Each structure stands twice: as structure tokens, then as C-alpha cells.
Amino acid sequence: MQVPANPPKFSAPIDLERVRALFSRPERILPSDFLRREIASRMHERLELVKIAPRRVLDAGCGAGADLELLQKDYPAAHILGLDASEAMVRGARAPASRLAGLNQLLQRLIPAKAGVDLLCGDFADLPLAPGSVDLVWSNLALHWHPQPDRVFAEWRRVLRVDSLLMFSCFGPDTFKELRAAFNDVDLAPHALPFVDMHDFGDQLVEAGFSTPVLDMETITVTYSTAEALLADVRALGGNPLSTRRRGLLGKGGKATLLAALERMRRPDGKLGLTFEIIYGHAFRPAPRVTSKGEAIIRFDLPRKPR
């Protein structure tokens, strides 16, 4: 059997059908949207530092569509595409898109190029888009739900035009560290994703062909008065999509053990903390260094003539 030159890298044994099922009820996900809104705001601050005028923007993992309005306000002349793997989430995103319908019609009369918002359902690693058809890929807290981020990066690079921008955020390894520690008192089954390290993402971006990737991270701690409220937010953030997850409920004994372990982690202020490591990344698609036939491209800049 021939081994592929670049075998796929799996971040975790994530069941994509399970991911779609976990996000099939937008009302279940809505209570955790406070975190996505906060991270979207922090991503937006970073985006404002980059002077671009994209004609087409892809929101990869658009969820219920809140970021679509943000991107439309920033780039009113652009064609905004919202894509999500969950059909239910795409249906939920129609409400924000419809609020922009009047603006879309006006823009289409004033601007010859396509403008407005459209929605798609699909896989990050198999986009229904032509090569070099997007100027900005934006992805907020979605990448960690895919088992093969290296394939996702390669696909995002494929659809980006030369010198166009990728900007994303996702969870890092310290996310849910309190929850993992508490579950260790219950059993040895994995109850949370083993999120990818920032440096591994940097390597994957370079391997996918992006230039000068910039990654940084920060830690956000959300506090709760009760363990039940903490667990409710964990469920609202998506749940456990691992194919190796424990099957069946914990039972009364297991849940009591979990709650007791969490209670022992109360902070001096009496609150329970839940850690989120947030990774931010951006990178550009550079001009190709070889032709489609593998021939090297060497650029010669002629000296300027003296005036």
C-alpha cells in the first residue's frame, strides 16, 4: 500500500455527523452566544488594523448569522457568504440576512458587482466555491469542530485570491481545564475536545501555503455561582462530538461525583471559574512561487530610470 506524501492530520476523533446533530437546535446553542459575540468584537479590533476592501467575504462557520451583520457593515459593497455545516444553523442565519435585504437591493442598484448576503451549507474542508474567489475568510470559534484543520487551511487557501486574508479564532488546549479535572474523578473517558496548540496551527498554516501567519492567544475566565450553570454553558457551547466519548448518561452517582469535584474548585470569591484559551490567527495567501507545471517563478524588478 502506498503511503500518501502528506497524510492527513487529525486534531481529534471528531464525528462530524455528531457535530451537525449537536448544532441542529439553535435554541440550545443561543445561551452561549455571549462568548462568540465577545470574541467577534476582539477579532474585529484586529481586523480594523488591516486595510482591505474585499469584494467577497466568507464567514466560515457562520452559525446563526450574527457576524454576517458585522461584516456587512464593515464592507457594504462586498458579497458576504455565510457557510455552516448545520442546516439548522443556516436556517437560523436567514433572519439576520433578511434584515439586510433592503440594503442589499439598494447596493445591487448602485454597485455593478454582486453585493449582499447569501447562505450556504457545507463542510469547511470541501467548500462549494471556485478557486481564488474570496478576498477574506473570517471564522469565529468554529475551526475546533473539524477533525482535520490542516485540510481546512488548505481549502481556505484554495478559495482565497492572491494577497487575500484569512482571520480566525478557536479554542486552545487550556479550554475547559476545570471540567477535565473534575471529570477525572468520574471516569477516564474523554468528555471534552483535546484542542490543538497554537504552534501546531502555525505549522499547519505554513504547510498549507500561507505566508507570515501571526497567532496569539489569551485566556478568558467566565465565573458561575453554581456548577449546574457552568455545565449548562458547556452544553450550550456545543457539547462532546468525539467518537470515543462515553455512551449513555453518567447516572446519579457519576453526576454527584462531578458536581462535588467542581465544588472543590471554588475560588476565594466563592465563584466557580471556567477557562477559555482563545487562539487568534491571521495570514495571507501569497503569490505562487511555481507555475501549475512546477516551474519556478522568479521576479525581476528593473531599476528605475533617474528623473
Secondary structure as GFF3:
##gff-version 3
##sequence-region A 1 307
A	DSSP	alpha_helix	16	22	.	.	.	ID=ss1
A	DSSP	alpha_helix	26	29	.	.	.	ID=ss2
A	DSSP	three_ten_helix	30	32	.	.	.	ID=ss3
A	DSSP	alpha_helix	33	47	.	.	.	ID=ss4
A	DSSP	beta_strand	56	60	.	.	.	ID=ss5
A	DSSP	alpha_helix	66	74	.	.	.	ID=ss6
A	DSSP	beta_strand	79	84	.	.	.	ID=ss7
A	DSSP	alpha_helix	87	92	.	.	.	ID=ss8
A	DSSP	alpha_helix	94	99	.	.	.	ID=ss9
A	DSSP	alpha_helix	101	110	.	.	.	ID=ss10
A	DSSP	beta_strand	116	121	.	.	.	ID=ss11
A	DSSP	beta_strand	134	140	.	.	.	ID=ss12
A	DSSP	three_ten_helix	143	145	.	.	.	ID=ss13
A	DSSP	alpha_helix	149	159	.	.	.	ID=ss14
A	DSSP	beta_strand	160	171	.	.	.	ID=ss15
A	DSSP	alpha_helix	177	183	.	.	.	ID=ss16
A	DSSP	alpha_helix	198	208	.	.	.	ID=ss17
A	DSSP	beta_strand	211	224	.	.	.	ID=ss18
A	DSSP	alpha_helix	227	236	.	.	.	ID=ss19
A	DSSP	alpha_helix	251	263	.	.	.	ID=ss20
A	DSSP	beta_strand	272	284	.	.	.	ID=ss21
###
